[in-house]
Amino acid sequence: MKPPKTLDEYIDLVHQAVYEVDELQSCIEDDMEEMEDCLPFIRPLDRELRALFESMTSGKYHFPGNEDLPFMAIVRKFGQQIPFRQLLEVINTTHRNGLG
């Protein structure tokens, strides 16, 4: 997956991650027993991504440079269970390094 070159592309990636969380939540609701490994992280991940998206669309977001986004603690702990982990890593790398 290529890093975004524009702010609009970056915002679109975050929106895509929010969509992926929504899809995963639907899967959990449909098959709670099979997807129970996702329960510890899905709500906190949803909150973090929605807060990031809101900050971007409201103009409050900035690239700080050397710190990870808060959701990366979740990715480090539960990454094996997150099917869209790579997307989250690209979002974080862009946050740290700026637009490509």
C-alpha angles and dihedrals in degrees: 000000000000121000116250119263098199136041090244090056090048093050088049090055091052090048088051090052090052088052091050090053090051090051092049090050089053090052090050091052091048095048110018094167096053095041100042091113087071095056097086094058110025099084097043090046090050092051093049095048094046091049090050092048091048092050090051096048093045093051095245096112122104135174106248095187109217109039132081122240112259094250091064090082086062092046092051092050101039104019095124090061096046109090092195096047092127091057090053091049092052090050090051094045090052090049090053099039104028128234120333 
